Amino acid sequence: MPEFVLTVARFGFLILLWIFVFTVVGVIRRDLFGSSRSKSIVASPRGVGGAVLGGPAPAKAKRGKAARQLVVTAGQLAGTRITLGEAQITIGRAEDSTLVITDDFASARHARLVSRDGQWFVEDLGSTNGTYLDRGKVSGPTPVPLGVPIRIGRTSLELRP
């Protein structure tokens, strides 16, 4: 009987090892190539350092002032400003991202900001470490109020008028 238990334990360990290997390969693949949702992203022109990203300024939001700039408030790109237009802003380590961040905790295609009817929404693109709006984790398209930090790893961003 002990020989049978030992054999079952060996096979159980082998199965767990393969599950771990497939999980790691899946995470690396998703990090390098993006999830299936991120493949539909249309790369917008790079606009780091205050460049206009195209299109007219968004219409004023129904309440208060409309966001006109995306400002990096913490991280390696602190102080970087992007003038907002109608084009979506993609954020991640990939070279075709609008805002390329070299944060170790950022995925290749980490998140995007999209304007709808003058309101900006942040959406996580299946990143490994998640996107946070203030202290809450973003699980779907979430409206971003002015001055509320968007955190991706050690990088923090804010929408400003």
mmCIF file of the C-alpha atoms, coordinates in Angstrom:
data_MODEL
# 
_entry.id   MODEL 
# 
loop_
_atom_site.group_PDB 
_atom_site.id 
_atom_site.type_symbol 
_atom_site.label_atom_id 
_atom_site.label_alt_id 
_atom_site.label_comp_id 
_atom_site.label_asym_id 
_atom_site.label_entity_id 
_atom_site.label_seq_id 
_atom_site.pdbx_PDB_ins_code 
_atom_site.Cartn_x 
_atom_site.Cartn_y 
_atom_site.Cartn_z 
_atom_site.occupancy 
_atom_site.B_iso_or_equiv 
_atom_site.pdbx_formal_charge 
_atom_site.auth_seq_id 
_atom_site.auth_comp_id 
_atom_site.auth_asym_id 
_atom_site.auth_atom_id 
_atom_site.pdbx_PDB_model_num 
ATOM 1   C CA . MET A 1 1   ? 0.000   0.000  0.000   1.00 0.00 ? 1   MET A CA 1 
ATOM 2   C CA . PRO A 1 2   ? 2.759   2.595  0.731   1.00 0.00 ? 2   PRO A CA 1 
ATOM 3   C CA . GLU A 1 3   ? 4.245   1.994  -2.742  1.00 0.00 ? 3   GLU A CA 1 
ATOM 4   C CA . PHE A 1 4   ? 0.853   2.806  -4.303  1.00 0.00 ? 4   PHE A CA 1 
ATOM 5   C CA . VAL A 1 5   ? 0.549   6.019  -2.247  1.00 0.00 ? 5   VAL A CA 1 
ATOM 6   C CA . LEU A 1 6   ? 4.065   7.057  -3.280  1.00 0.00 ? 6   LEU A CA 1 
ATOM 7   C CA . THR A 1 7   ? 3.249   6.477  -6.977  1.00 0.00 ? 7   THR A CA 1 
ATOM 8   C CA . VAL A 1 8   ? 0.024   8.495  -6.723  1.00 0.00 ? 8   VAL A CA 1 
ATOM 9   C CA . ALA A 1 9   ? 1.904   11.306 -4.957  1.00 0.00 ? 9   ALA A CA 1 
ATOM 10  C CA . ARG A 1 10  ? 4.540   11.339 -7.734  1.00 0.00 ? 10  ARG A CA 1 
ATOM 11  C CA . PHE A 1 11  ? 1.887   11.582 -10.458 1.00 0.00 ? 11  PHE A CA 1 
ATOM 12  C CA . GLY A 1 12  ? 0.034   14.260 -8.486  1.00 0.00 ? 12  GLY A CA 1 
ATOM 13  C CA . PHE A 1 13  ? 3.222   16.288 -8.149  1.00 0.00 ? 13  PHE A CA 1 
ATOM 14  C CA . LEU A 1 14  ? 3.950   15.861 -11.867 1.00 0.00 ? 14  LEU A CA 1 
ATOM 15  C CA . ILE A 1 15  ? 0.463   17.100 -12.769 1.00 0.00 ? 15  ILE A CA 1 
ATOM 16  C CA . LEU A 1 16  ? 0.831   20.146 -10.481 1.00 0.00 ? 16  LEU A CA 1 
ATOM 17  C CA . LEU A 1 17  ? 4.219   20.891 -12.019 1.00 0.00 ? 17  LEU A CA 1 
ATOM 18  C CA . TRP A 1 18  ? 2.757   20.884 -15.554 1.00 0.00 ? 18  TRP A CA 1 
ATOM 19  C CA . ILE A 1 19  ? -0.144  23.102 -14.469 1.00 0.00 ? 19  ILE A CA 1 
ATOM 20  C CA . PHE A 1 20  ? 2.399   25.562 -13.064 1.00 0.00 ? 20  PHE A CA 1 
ATOM 21  C CA . VAL A 1 21  ? 4.464   25.490 -16.287 1.00 0.00 ? 21  VAL A CA 1 
ATOM 22  C CA . PHE A 1 22  ? 1.396   26.121 -18.487 1.00 0.00 ? 22  PHE A CA 1 
ATOM 23  C CA . THR A 1 23  ? 0.273   28.965 -16.215 1.00 0.00 ? 23  THR A CA 1 
ATOM 24  C CA . VAL A 1 24  ? 3.692   30.646 -16.406 1.00 0.00 ? 24  VAL A CA 1 
ATOM 25  C CA . VAL A 1 25  ? 3.831   30.260 -20.197 1.00 0.00 ? 25  VAL A CA 1 
ATOM 26  C CA . GLY A 1 26  ? 0.324   31.750 -20.488 1.00 0.00 ? 26  GLY A CA 1 
ATOM 27  C CA . VAL A 1 27  ? 1.223   34.772 -18.359 1.00 0.00 ? 27  VAL A CA 1 
ATOM 28  C CA . ILE A 1 28  ? 4.423   35.387 -20.329 1.00 0.00 ? 28  ILE A CA 1 
ATOM 29  C CA . ARG A 1 29  ? 2.584   35.030 -23.650 1.00 0.00 ? 29  ARG A CA 1 
ATOM 30  C CA . ARG A 1 30  ? -0.150  37.440 -22.520 1.00 0.00 ? 30  ARG A CA 1 
ATOM 31  C CA . ASP A 1 31  ? 2.454   39.899 -21.247 1.00 0.00 ? 31  ASP A CA 1 
ATOM 32  C CA . LEU A 1 32  ? 4.489   39.839 -24.460 1.00 0.00 ? 32  LEU A CA 1 
ATOM 33  C CA . PHE A 1 33  ? 1.733   39.716 -27.058 1.00 0.00 ? 33  PHE A CA 1 
ATOM 34  C CA . GLY A 1 34  ? -1.283  41.125 -25.214 1.00 0.00 ? 34  GLY A CA 1 
ATOM 35  C CA . SER A 1 35  ? -4.606  39.498 -24.596 1.00 0.00 ? 35  SER A CA 1 
ATOM 36  C CA . SER A 1 36  ? -7.159  38.872 -27.342 1.00 0.00 ? 36  SER A CA 1 
ATOM 37  C CA . ARG A 1 37  ? -8.961  42.062 -26.276 1.00 0.00 ? 37  ARG A CA 1 
ATOM 38  C CA . SER A 1 38  ? -5.878  44.202 -26.820 1.00 0.00 ? 38  SER A CA 1 
ATOM 39  C CA . LYS A 1 39  ? -5.372  43.005 -30.412 1.00 0.00 ? 39  LYS A CA 1 
ATOM 40  C CA . SER A 1 40  ? -8.221  45.271 -31.536 1.00 0.00 ? 40  SER A CA 1 
ATOM 41  C CA . ILE A 1 41  ? -6.394  48.387 -30.346 1.00 0.00 ? 41  ILE A CA 1 
ATOM 42  C CA . VAL A 1 42  ? -5.636  50.818 -33.118 1.00 0.00 ? 42  VAL A CA 1 
ATOM 43  C CA . ALA A 1 43  ? -2.222  52.328 -32.453 1.00 0.00 ? 43  ALA A CA 1 
ATOM 44  C CA . SER A 1 44  ? -2.554  56.069 -32.177 1.00 0.00 ? 44  SER A CA 1 
ATOM 45  C CA . PRO A 1 45  ? 0.317   58.457 -32.895 1.00 0.00 ? 45  PRO A CA 1 
ATOM 46  C CA . ARG A 1 46  ? 2.837   58.725 -30.091 1.00 0.00 ? 46  ARG A CA 1 
ATOM 47  C CA . GLY A 1 47  ? 2.235   61.825 -28.086 1.00 0.00 ? 47  GLY A CA 1 
ATOM 48  C CA . VAL A 1 48  ? 4.595   61.851 -25.131 1.00 0.00 ? 48  VAL A CA 1 
ATOM 49  C CA . GLY A 1 49  ? 5.908   65.126 -23.810 1.00 0.00 ? 49  GLY A CA 1 
ATOM 50  C CA . GLY A 1 50  ? 2.957   67.402 -24.522 1.00 0.00 ? 50  GLY A CA 1 
ATOM 51  C CA . ALA A 1 51  ? 2.289   66.542 -28.151 1.00 0.00 ? 51  ALA A CA 1 
ATOM 52  C CA . VAL A 1 52  ? -1.243  66.864 -29.418 1.00 0.00 ? 52  VAL A CA 1 
ATOM 53  C CA . LEU A 1 53  ? -2.670  63.423 -30.129 1.00 0.00 ? 53  LEU A CA 1 
ATOM 54  C CA . GLY A 1 54  ? -4.974  64.541 -32.905 1.00 0.00 ? 54  GLY A CA 1 
ATOM 55  C CA . GLY A 1 55  ? -8.524  65.654 -33.251 1.00 0.00 ? 55  GLY A CA 1 
ATOM 56  C CA . PRO A 1 56  ? -10.313 68.514 -31.548 1.00 0.00 ? 56  PRO A CA 1 
ATOM 57  C CA . ALA A 1 57  ? -10.533 68.798 -27.787 1.00 0.00 ? 57  ALA A CA 1 
ATOM 58  C CA . PRO A 1 58  ? -13.339 66.722 -26.284 1.00 0.00 ? 58  PRO A CA 1 
ATOM 59  C CA . ALA A 1 59  ? -16.668 68.364 -25.614 1.00 0.00 ? 59  ALA A CA 1 
ATOM 60  C CA . LYS A 1 60  ? -17.188 69.631 -22.105 1.00 0.00 ? 60  LYS A CA 1 
ATOM 61  C CA . ALA A 1 61  ? -18.437 67.080 -19.639 1.00 0.00 ? 61  ALA A CA 1 
ATOM 62  C CA . LYS A 1 62  ? -21.927 67.613 -18.316 1.00 0.00 ? 62  LYS A CA 1 
ATOM 63  C CA . ARG A 1 63  ? -20.599 68.397 -14.835 1.00 0.00 ? 63  ARG A CA 1 
ATOM 64  C CA . GLY A 1 64  ? -17.554 70.567 -14.196 1.00 0.00 ? 64  GLY A CA 1 
ATOM 65  C CA . LYS A 1 65  ? -14.500 70.990 -16.376 1.00 0.00 ? 65  LYS A CA 1 
ATOM 66  C CA . ALA A 1 66  ? -13.392 68.648 -19.125 1.00 0.00 ? 66  ALA A CA 1 
ATOM 67  C CA . ALA A 1 67  ? -10.015 66.927 -19.013 1.00 0.00 ? 67  ALA A CA 1 
ATOM 68  C CA . ARG A 1 68  ? -7.499  68.457 -21.412 1.00 0.00 ? 68  ARG A CA 1 
ATOM 69  C CA . GLN A 1 69  ? -4.238  66.865 -20.240 1.00 0.00 ? 69  GLN A CA 1 
ATOM 70  C CA . LEU A 1 70  ? -2.947  63.550 -18.941 1.00 0.00 ? 70  LEU A CA 1 
ATOM 71  C CA . VAL A 1 71  ? -0.131  64.193 -16.447 1.00 0.00 ? 71  VAL A CA 1 
ATOM 72  C CA . VAL A 1 72  ? 2.308   61.581 -15.110 1.00 0.00 ? 72  VAL A CA 1 
ATOM 73  C CA . THR A 1 73  ? 2.605   62.421 -11.401 1.00 0.00 ? 73  THR A CA 1 
ATOM 74  C CA . ALA A 1 74  ? 4.861   59.575 -10.205 1.00 0.00 ? 74  ALA A CA 1 
ATOM 75  C CA . GLY A 1 75  ? 7.298   57.137 -11.762 1.00 0.00 ? 75  GLY A CA 1 
ATOM 76  C CA . GLN A 1 76  ? 10.146  57.453 -14.248 1.00 0.00 ? 76  GLN A CA 1 
ATOM 77  C CA . LEU A 1 77  ? 8.150   59.761 -16.546 1.00 0.00 ? 77  LEU A CA 1 
ATOM 78  C CA . ALA A 1 78  ? 6.967   62.102 -13.763 1.00 0.00 ? 78  ALA A CA 1 
ATOM 79  C CA . GLY A 1 79  ? 6.156   65.525 -15.195 1.00 0.00 ? 79  GLY A CA 1 
ATOM 80  C CA . THR A 1 80  ? 5.254   64.230 -18.665 1.00 0.00 ? 80  THR A CA 1 
ATOM 81  C CA . ARG A 1 81  ? 2.116   65.854 -20.064 1.00 0.00 ? 81  ARG A CA 1 
ATOM 82  C CA . ILE A 1 82  ? -0.020  64.628 -22.949 1.00 0.00 ? 82  ILE A CA 1 
ATOM 83  C CA . THR A 1 83  ? -2.598  66.946 -24.491 1.00 0.00 ? 83  THR A CA 1 
ATOM 84  C CA . LEU A 1 84  ? -5.832  65.010 -24.893 1.00 0.00 ? 84  LEU A CA 1 
ATOM 85  C CA . GLY A 1 85  ? -7.805  64.891 -28.129 1.00 0.00 ? 85  GLY A CA 1 
ATOM 86  C CA . GLU A 1 86  ? -10.356 62.380 -29.346 1.00 0.00 ? 86  GLU A CA 1 
ATOM 87  C CA . ALA A 1 87  ? -7.806  59.574 -29.871 1.00 0.00 ? 87  ALA A CA 1 
ATOM 88  C CA . GLN A 1 88  ? -7.577  56.844 -27.271 1.00 0.00 ? 88  GLN A CA 1 
ATOM 89  C CA . ILE A 1 89  ? -4.443  56.690 -25.124 1.00 0.00 ? 89  ILE A CA 1 
ATOM 90  C CA . THR A 1 90  ? -2.767  53.285 -24.802 1.00 0.00 ? 90  THR A CA 1 
ATOM 91  C CA . ILE A 1 91  ? -0.415  52.715 -21.883 1.00 0.00 ? 91  ILE A CA 1 
ATOM 92  C CA . GLY A 1 92  ? 2.154   49.962 -21.519 1.00 0.00 ? 92  GLY A CA 1 
ATOM 93  C CA . ARG A 1 93  ? 5.677   48.759 -22.253 1.00 0.00 ? 93  ARG A CA 1 
ATOM 94  C CA . ALA A 1 94  ? 5.010   48.090 -25.960 1.00 0.00 ? 94  ALA A CA 1 
ATOM 95  C CA . GLU A 1 95  ? 6.743   50.524 -28.319 1.00 0.00 ? 95  GLU A CA 1 
ATOM 96  C CA . ASP A 1 96  ? 3.478   51.266 -30.152 1.00 0.00 ? 96  ASP A CA 1 
ATOM 97  C CA . SER A 1 97  ? 1.785   52.502 -26.959 1.00 0.00 ? 97  SER A CA 1 
ATOM 98  C CA . THR A 1 98  ? 0.882   56.171 -26.776 1.00 0.00 ? 98  THR A CA 1 
ATOM 99  C CA . LEU A 1 99  ? 2.539   56.400 -23.350 1.00 0.00 ? 99  LEU A CA 1 
ATOM 100 C CA . VAL A 1 100 ? 5.430   53.935 -23.101 1.00 0.00 ? 100 VAL A CA 1 
ATOM 101 C CA . ILE A 1 101 ? 6.259   53.205 -19.474 1.00 0.00 ? 101 ILE A CA 1 
ATOM 102 C CA . THR A 1 102 ? 9.250   51.091 -18.501 1.00 0.00 ? 102 THR A CA 1 
ATOM 103 C CA . ASP A 1 103 ? 7.823   50.070 -15.148 1.00 0.00 ? 103 ASP A CA 1 
ATOM 104 C CA . ASP A 1 104 ? 8.608   46.449 -14.228 1.00 0.00 ? 104 ASP A CA 1 
ATOM 105 C CA . PHE A 1 105 ? 5.016   45.982 -13.075 1.00 0.00 ? 105 PHE A CA 1 
ATOM 106 C CA . ALA A 1 106 ? 3.451   47.161 -16.359 1.00 0.00 ? 106 ALA A CA 1 
ATOM 107 C CA . SER A 1 107 ? 2.393   44.784 -19.120 1.00 0.00 ? 107 SER A CA 1 
ATOM 108 C CA . ALA A 1 108 ? 3.139   45.325 -22.803 1.00 0.00 ? 108 ALA A CA 1 
ATOM 109 C CA . ARG A 1 109 ? -0.430  46.534 -23.374 1.00 0.00 ? 109 ARG A CA 1 
ATOM 110 C CA . HIS A 1 110 ? -1.541  47.407 -19.895 1.00 0.00 ? 110 HIS A CA 1 
ATOM 111 C CA . ALA A 1 111 ? -4.433  49.881 -20.066 1.00 0.00 ? 111 ALA A CA 1 
ATOM 112 C CA . ARG A 1 112 ? -6.145  52.428 -22.254 1.00 0.00 ? 112 ARG A CA 1 
ATOM 113 C CA . LEU A 1 113 ? -8.020  55.685 -21.807 1.00 0.00 ? 113 LEU A CA 1 
ATOM 114 C CA . VAL A 1 114 ? -10.980 56.292 -24.114 1.00 0.00 ? 114 VAL A CA 1 
ATOM 115 C CA . SER A 1 115 ? -13.111 59.414 -24.488 1.00 0.00 ? 115 SER A CA 1 
ATOM 116 C CA . ARG A 1 116 ? -16.883 58.976 -24.737 1.00 0.00 ? 116 ARG A CA 1 
ATOM 117 C CA . ASP A 1 117 ? -19.170 62.021 -24.806 1.00 0.00 ? 117 ASP A CA 1 
ATOM 118 C CA . GLY A 1 118 ? -16.547 64.241 -23.142 1.00 0.00 ? 118 GLY A CA 1 
ATOM 119 C CA . GLN A 1 119 ? -15.898 61.770 -20.294 1.00 0.00 ? 119 GLN A CA 1 
ATOM 120 C CA . TRP A 1 120 ? -12.698 59.708 -20.113 1.00 0.00 ? 120 TRP A CA 1 
ATOM 121 C CA . PHE A 1 121 ? -12.823 56.021 -19.209 1.00 0.00 ? 121 PHE A CA 1 
ATOM 122 C CA . VAL A 1 122 ? -9.910  53.820 -18.117 1.00 0.00 ? 122 VAL A CA 1 
ATOM 123 C CA . GLU A 1 123 ? -9.906  50.142 -19.044 1.00 0.00 ? 123 GLU A CA 1 
ATOM 124 C CA . ASP A 1 124 ? -7.444  47.431 -18.033 1.00 0.00 ? 124 ASP A CA 1 
ATOM 125 C CA . LEU A 1 125 ? -6.375  45.313 -21.016 1.00 0.00 ? 125 LEU A CA 1 
ATOM 126 C CA . GLY A 1 126 ? -5.879  42.038 -19.169 1.00 0.00 ? 126 GLY A CA 1 
ATOM 127 C CA . SER A 1 127 ? -2.665  43.095 -17.456 1.00 0.00 ? 127 SER A CA 1 
ATOM 128 C CA . THR A 1 128 ? -0.898  40.832 -15.000 1.00 0.00 ? 128 THR A CA 1 
ATOM 129 C CA . ASN A 1 129 ? -0.715  43.290 -12.091 1.00 0.00 ? 129 ASN A CA 1 
ATOM 130 C CA . GLY A 1 130 ? -3.876  45.295 -12.706 1.00 0.00 ? 130 GLY A CA 1 
ATOM 131 C CA . THR A 1 131 ? -4.783  48.943 -13.132 1.00 0.00 ? 131 THR A CA 1 
ATOM 132 C CA . TYR A 1 132 ? -6.013  50.967 -10.155 1.00 0.00 ? 132 TYR A CA 1 
ATOM 133 C CA . LEU A 1 133 ? -8.200  54.062 -10.068 1.00 0.00 ? 133 LEU A CA 1 
ATOM 134 C CA . ASP A 1 134 ? -7.515  55.738 -6.728  1.00 0.00 ? 134 ASP A CA 1 
ATOM 135 C CA . ARG A 1 135 ? -7.428  52.630 -4.474  1.00 0.00 ? 135 ARG A CA 1 
ATOM 136 C CA . GLY A 1 136 ? -9.870  50.426 -6.388  1.00 0.00 ? 136 GLY A CA 1 
ATOM 137 C CA . LYS A 1 137 ? -8.907  47.875 -9.026  1.00 0.00 ? 137 LYS A CA 1 
ATOM 138 C CA . VAL A 1 138 ? -10.340 48.569 -12.490 1.00 0.00 ? 138 VAL A CA 1 
ATOM 139 C CA . SER A 1 139 ? -12.328 45.606 -13.811 1.00 0.00 ? 139 SER A CA 1 
ATOM 140 C CA . GLY A 1 140 ? -14.054 47.195 -16.804 1.00 0.00 ? 140 GLY A CA 1 
ATOM 141 C CA . PRO A 1 141 ? -14.397 50.595 -18.472 1.00 0.00 ? 141 PRO A CA 1 
ATOM 142 C CA . THR A 1 142 ? -14.486 53.005 -15.512 1.00 0.00 ? 142 THR A CA 1 
ATOM 143 C CA . PRO A 1 143 ? -15.075 56.789 -15.648 1.00 0.00 ? 143 PRO A CA 1 
ATOM 144 C CA . VAL A 1 144 ? -12.061 58.809 -14.499 1.00 0.00 ? 144 VAL A CA 1 
ATOM 145 C CA . PRO A 1 145 ? -12.787 61.998 -12.539 1.00 0.00 ? 145 PRO A CA 1 
ATOM 146 C CA . LEU A 1 146 ? -10.327 64.906 -12.760 1.00 0.00 ? 146 LEU A CA 1 
ATOM 147 C CA . GLY A 1 147 ? -7.423  64.687 -10.310 1.00 0.00 ? 147 GLY A CA 1 
ATOM 148 C CA . VAL A 1 148 ? -8.038  61.055 -9.311  1.00 0.00 ? 148 VAL A CA 1 
ATOM 149 C CA . PRO A 1 149 ? -4.829  59.007 -9.700  1.00 0.00 ? 149 PRO A CA 1 
ATOM 150 C CA . ILE A 1 150 ? -4.620  56.091 -12.115 1.00 0.00 ? 150 ILE A CA 1 
ATOM 151 C CA . ARG A 1 151 ? -1.901  53.729 -10.891 1.00 0.00 ? 151 ARG A CA 1 
ATOM 152 C CA . ILE A 1 152 ? -0.016  51.255 -13.063 1.00 0.00 ? 152 ILE A CA 1 
ATOM 153 C CA . GLY A 1 153 ? 2.772   49.686 -11.014 1.00 0.00 ? 153 GLY A CA 1 
ATOM 154 C CA . ARG A 1 154 ? 4.907   52.552 -9.690  1.00 0.00 ? 154 ARG A CA 1 
ATOM 155 C CA . THR A 1 155 ? 3.582   54.991 -12.296 1.00 0.00 ? 155 THR A CA 1 
ATOM 156 C CA . SER A 1 156 ? 0.736   57.321 -11.395 1.00 0.00 ? 156 SER A CA 1 
ATOM 157 C CA . LEU A 1 157 ? -1.309  59.412 -13.867 1.00 0.00 ? 157 LEU A CA 1 
ATOM 158 C CA . GLU A 1 158 ? -4.027  62.055 -13.496 1.00 0.00 ? 158 GLU A CA 1 
ATOM 159 C CA . LEU A 1 159 ? -6.453  63.800 -15.798 1.00 0.00 ? 159 LEU A CA 1 
ATOM 160 C CA . ARG A 1 160 ? -6.276  67.585 -15.482 1.00 0.00 ? 160 ARG A CA 1 
ATOM 161 C CA . PRO A 1 161 ? -8.277  70.453 -17.002 1.00 0.00 ? 161 PRO A CA 1 
# 
